[in-house]
Amino acid sequence: MGVFQKFLRLDAATRFTLIRAYYRLGSARFMLATRPFKQIVAGLNIGHRPESQSHVDKALLDGAVRIGWAVQTAARYTPWESSCLVQVLAAQRMLRQQGIAGSIFIGTVTGSSQQDSHTLSAHAWLKCGDQFITGESGHERFEVLSLFSW
């Protein structure tokens, strides 16, 4: 069965969420390509509060997990690069629109050998309470550099 046929078999609400995720991924990618990161963060209306609470209402958490699934699924089909940061920004906008609180983590790791000690790798992930929404894979290798909660 083709991708489009699978899409059509989804219920209307799920299709709509995937379409919104695809749109938000494009919007986030465009923002990252055209604006300084500092300006993007300022435009997210994120407070510098402590990490969001570990207990999140089950209905809100279910909605957040659906949004995370939609963003990660849609990211596999974009013709542009939908990096971890693009996915985090897209999911954050969708969560905020639904009134769901969360936290964005940005981590870095420097090269471990003498040869690559000047390389820097970064990763971004998003959590609602203790639940990963995007970017879980590989996050444990990175030291948190910045944390933004709303």
MARMARSE-26958 format. One line per field, with one value per residue (C-alpha): residue number from 1; y, x, z. Coordinates in steps of 0.5 Angstrom, whole numbers. Each point is the difference from the previous one (the first is absolute). Example, Ala and Ser with C-alpha at 12.3 -4.5 7.8 and 13.67 -1.06 7.14 Angstrom:
2
nr	c(1 | 2)
py	c(-9 | 7)
px	c(25 | 2)
pz	c(16 | -2)
***
This chain:
150
nr	c(1 | 2 | 3 | 4 | 5 | 6 | 7 | 8 | 9 | 10 | 11 | 12 | 13 | 14 | 15 | 16 | 17 | 18 | 19 | 20 | 21 | 22 | 23 | 24 | 25 | 26 | 27 | 28 | 29 | 30 | 31 | 32 | 33 | 34 | 35 | 36 | 37 | 38 | 39 | 40 | 41 | 42 | 43 | 44 | 45 | 46 | 47 | 48 | 49 | 50 | 51 | 52 | 53 | 54 | 55 | 56 | 57 | 58 | 59 | 60 | 61 | 62 | 63 | 64 | 65 | 66 | 67 | 68 | 69 | 70 | 71 | 72 | 73 | 74 | 75 | 76 | 77 | 78 | 79 | 80 | 81 | 82 | 83 | 84 | 85 | 86 | 87 | 88 | 89 | 90 | 91 | 92 | 93 | 94 | 95 | 96 | 97 | 98 | 99 | 100 | 101 | 102 | 103 | 104 | 105 | 106 | 107 | 108 | 109 | 110 | 111 | 112 | 113 | 114 | 115 | 116 | 117 | 118 | 119 | 120 | 121 | 122 | 123 | 124 | 125 | 126 | 127 | 128 | 129 | 130 | 131 | 132 | 133 | 134 | 135 | 136 | 137 | 138 | 139 | 140 | 141 | 142 | 143 | 144 | 145 | 146 | 147 | 148 | 149 | 150)
py	c(0 | 7 | 6 | 4 | -6 | -1 | 7 | 0 | -6 | 4 | 3 | 8 | 3 | -4 | 2 | 7 | 0 | -3 | 5 | 6 | -4 | 0 | 8 | 1 | -3 | 4 | 6 | -2 | -2 | 7 | 4 | -4 | 2 | 7 | 3 | 0 | -6 | 6 | 3 | -7 | -1 | 7 | -1 | -7 | 4 | -5 | 2 | -2 | -4 | -7 | -6 | -1 | -4 | -8 | -1 | 2 | -1 | -7 | 3 | 6 | -5 | -5 | 6 | 2 | -7 | 0 | 7 | -3 | -6 | 4 | 5 | -6 | -4 | 6 | 2 | -7 | 3 | 7 | 2 | 4 | -2 | 0 | -1 | -1 | 8 | 1 | -6 | 3 | 7 | -3 | -4 | 6 | 4 | -5 | -2 | 8 | 1 | -6 | 3 | -6 | 2 | -3 | 1 | 1 | -3 | 2 | -4 | 0 | -5 | 1 | -5 | -5 | -2 | 5 | 0 | 2 | 5 | 6 | -3 | 2 | -4 | 2 | -3 | 3 | -4 | 2 | -3 | 1 | -2 | -6 | -3 | 2 | 3 | 0 | -1 | -6 | -4 | 2 | 5 | -3 | 1 | 8 | 5 | 5 | 6 | 4 | -1 | 3 | -1 | 3)
px	c(0 | 3 | 1 | -6 | -5 | 3 | -2 | -7 | -1 | 1 | -6 | -1 | 3 | 7 | 0 | -1 | 5 | 5 | -1 | 1 | 6 | 3 | -2 | 3 | 7 | 0 | -1 | 5 | 5 | -1 | 1 | 7 | 2 | -2 | 1 | 5 | -1 | -1 | -5 | -4 | 1 | -3 | -6 | -2 | -3 | 4 | 1 | 7 | -4 | 2 | -1 | -7 | -4 | 1 | -7 | -4 | -8 | -1 | -4 | 5 | 6 | -4 | -1 | 7 | 2 | -4 | 3 | 7 | -2 | -3 | 6 | 5 | -4 | -1 | 8 | 1 | -3 | 2 | 4 | 4 | 5 | -5 | 6 | -1 | -1 | -5 | -4 | 0 | -2 | -6 | -2 | 1 | -5 | -5 | 0 | 0 | -6 | -4 | 2 | 5 | 6 | 7 | 8 | 5 | 7 | 6 | 6 | 7 | 6 | 7 | 4 | 3 | 6 | 6 | -1 | -7 | 0 | -1 | -7 | -7 | -6 | -7 | -6 | -7 | -6 | -7 | -3 | -7 | 1 | 5 | -3 | 4 | -4 | 6 | 7 | 1 | 5 | 7 | -2 | 4 | 7 | -1 | 1 | -6 | 2 | -6 | -7 | -6 | -7 | -7)
pz	c(0 | -2 | 5 | -3 | 1 | 7 | 1 | -3 | 5 | 6 | 4 | -2 | 7 | -1 | -8 | 3 | 5 | -5 | -5 | 6 | 2 | -8 | 0 | 7 | -3 | -6 | 4 | 5 | -5 | -4 | 7 | 1 | -7 | 0 | 8 | 5 | 5 | 6 | -4 | -1 | 8 | 1 | -4 | 3 | 6 | 5 | 7 | 4 | 5 | 3 | -4 | -1 | 5 | 0 | 1 | -6 | -1 | -3 | -6 | -1 | 0 | -5 | -5 | 1 | -2 | -6 | -2 | 1 | -4 | -6 | 0 | 0 | -6 | -4 | 1 | -4 | -6 | -1 | -6 | 5 | 6 | 6 | 5 | 8 | 1 | -6 | 3 | 7 | -3 | -3 | 5 | 5 | -4 | 0 | 7 | 2 | -5 | 4 | 7 | 2 | 4 | -2 | 0 | -5 | 1 | -4 | 1 | -3 | 0 | -2 | -3 | 4 | -3 | -2 | -7 | 1 | 6 | -4 | -2 | 3 | -1 | 3 | 1 | 2 | 3 | 3 | 6 | 3 | 8 | -1 | -7 | -6 | -5 | -6 | 0 | 5 | -4 | 2 | 5 | 6 | -4 | 1 | 5 | 1 | -2 | 0 | 3 | -2 | 3 | -1)
***
